[in-house]
Amino acid sequence: QVQLVESGGGLVQAGGSLRLSCAASGSIFKVTLMGWYRQAPGKQRELVSTITSSGSTNYADSVKGRFTISRDNAKNTVWLQMNSLKPEDTAVYYCNADVTNWGYAYSDNYWGQGTQVTVSS
């Protein structure tokens, strides 16, 4: 079984920075797409950013220029550097990954448990 373990959330003032990390562990053959989603109270979960194994990135318009996603394929780890944080960035942030397990020909999609990010004004 695969686990995604996130860390790095917390409370920060507007304009501040946080760095989230997510490490995938288990019987992993390969990890293809990795990304971050967020869900604010009363709202649907939304895409924040994704990164392919070759390093191609995608960002929601609301975070472009402020957030940077990166990954280490050897460590099956993805990071989200969040700068110039705004109160509207407050949400639970979830790591997501497409993982192919050893002995399988297809990938499954996995979610982390979520980490709270709170930005005070």
C-alpha positions as CSV (number, residue, x, y, z in Angstrom):
1,Q,0.0,0.0,0.0
2,V,1.2,3.5,-0.7
3,Q,1.1,6.4,1.8
4,L,1.5,10.1,1.2
5,V,2.7,11.9,4.2
6,E,2.5,15.7,4.2
7,S,4.2,18.3,6.5
8,G,4.8,22.0,6.7
9,G,1.5,23.5,7.3
10,G,0.8,26.1,9.9
11,L,-0.2,29.6,10.8
12,V,1.4,32.6,9.0
13,Q,0.7,36.2,8.6
14,A,-0.3,37.7,5.2
15,G,2.7,38.2,3.1
16,G,4.6,35.4,4.7
17,S,5.8,32.0,3.4
18,L,5.4,28.4,4.0
19,R,6.8,25.3,2.4
20,L,4.8,22.1,2.2
21,S,6.4,18.7,1.6
22,C,4.9,15.3,0.7
23,A,6.7,12.0,0.6
24,A,5.3,8.9,-1.0
25,S,6.3,5.6,0.5
26,G,5.4,1.9,0.0
27,S,5.8,-0.6,-2.7
28,I,6.4,2.0,-5.4
29,F,7.6,1.2,-8.9
30,K,7.1,4.8,-10.2
31,V,5.3,8.0,-9.4
32,T,4.1,10.0,-12.4
33,L,2.0,13.0,-11.8
34,M,2.2,14.7,-8.3
35,G,0.4,17.7,-7.1
36,W,-1.3,19.8,-4.5
37,Y,-5.0,20.5,-4.0
38,R,-6.7,22.6,-1.4
39,Q,-10.1,22.8,0.2
40,A,-11.3,25.8,2.1
41,P,-14.3,25.6,4.5
42,G,-17.6,25.4,2.6
43,K,-15.8,25.1,-0.7
44,Q,-15.0,22.4,-3.1
45,R,-11.5,20.9,-3.3
46,E,-9.5,22.7,-6.0
47,L,-6.3,22.2,-7.9
48,V,-3.3,24.3,-6.8
49,S,-0.4,22.9,-8.8
50,T,0.9,19.7,-10.5
51,I,4.2,18.5,-11.7
52,T,5.1,15.6,-14.0
53,S,8.0,13.3,-13.5
54,S,9.8,15.2,-16.3
55,G,9.3,18.5,-14.4
56,S,6.4,20.1,-16.4
57,T,4.4,22.2,-14.1
58,N,0.8,23.6,-13.9
59,Y,-0.6,26.2,-11.6
60,A,-4.0,27.6,-10.7
61,D,-4.3,31.2,-11.8
62,S,-4.8,32.3,-8.2
63,V,-1.3,31.1,-7.2
64,K,0.8,31.8,-10.3
65,G,3.8,33.9,-9.5
66,R,3.5,33.2,-5.7
67,F,3.7,29.4,-5.4
68,T,6.4,27.0,-6.8
69,I,6.1,23.3,-7.1
70,S,9.1,21.0,-7.2
71,R,9.9,17.3,-6.8
72,D,12.7,14.8,-6.3
73,N,11.9,11.7,-8.3
74,A,14.5,9.6,-6.4
75,K,12.9,10.4,-3.1
76,N,9.3,10.4,-4.4
77,T,8.8,13.7,-2.7
78,V,7.1,16.9,-3.8
79,W,7.3,20.3,-2.3
80,L,5.1,23.4,-2.6
81,Q,6.9,26.7,-1.8
82,M,4.2,29.3,-1.0
83,N,5.2,33.0,-0.9
84,S,3.3,36.2,-0.5
85,L,0.5,34.3,1.2
86,K,-3.0,35.8,1.4
87,P,-5.9,35.1,3.7
88,E,-7.7,33.5,0.8
89,D,-5.0,30.9,0.7
90,T,-6.3,29.5,4.0
91,A,-7.3,25.9,3.4
92,V,-6.4,22.3,4.0
93,Y,-3.8,21.4,1.5
94,Y,-3.8,17.8,0.1
95,C,-1.0,16.0,-1.7
96,N,-2.0,13.8,-4.6
97,A,0.0,11.4,-6.7
98,D,-0.4,8.8,-9.4
99,V,1.6,5.7,-8.4
100,T,2.3,2.5,-10.1
101,N,3.0,-0.2,-7.6
102,W,5.5,-3.0,-8.2
103,G,3.9,-5.9,-10.1
104,Y,1.1,-3.8,-11.5
105,A,0.8,-2.4,-15.0
106,Y,-1.5,0.5,-14.1
107,S,-1.4,3.4,-11.7
108,D,-3.6,4.3,-8.8
109,N,-4.4,7.7,-7.5
110,Y,-3.6,8.5,-3.9
111,W,-4.3,11.3,-1.4
112,G,-2.5,12.5,1.6
113,Q,-4.2,13.2,4.9
114,G,-4.1,17.0,4.4
115,T,-2.2,19.7,6.2
116,Q,-3.8,23.0,7.5
117,V,-2.6,26.3,6.2
118,T,-4.0,29.4,7.9
119,V,-3.1,32.9,6.7
120,S,-4.0,35.7,9.1
121,S,-4.7,39.2,7.9
